[in-house]
Amino acid sequence: QGQLVESGGGSVQPGNSLRLSCLVYGSTADYYAIGWFRQAPGKERDWVASIMTPDDSTYYTESVQGRFTISRDNAKTTVYLQMNNLKPEDTAVYYCAADLGPNHSNYRRLKGDYWGQGTQVTVSS
């Protein structure tokens, strides 16, 4: 439990798309929620999106609403973050994270009980 491996980062031009993957060793069903954070240079790590195990409900930070989509595969081993219409301000290291229980401070956001190693996303013309 607790092993998360991200992939899919890269460099793209504004307006293009990327899909990040988070391989969960075990099953995504082992966790209450899984999602993504990102950290831009010189900034704090910020929550981006969550998907909840009980009902697959999804939540997003306002700046990515309508552009990013979080989902999981039917085998429940991988969580994806589809990122469309990327902007330079989306440039960051993206981290997959997983929680064993709910975040009582804000149920939409992850606490980050477990973390992946991160994958770089660069959006630049």
Disulfide bonds with the S-S distance in Angstrom:
Cys22-Cys96 1.99
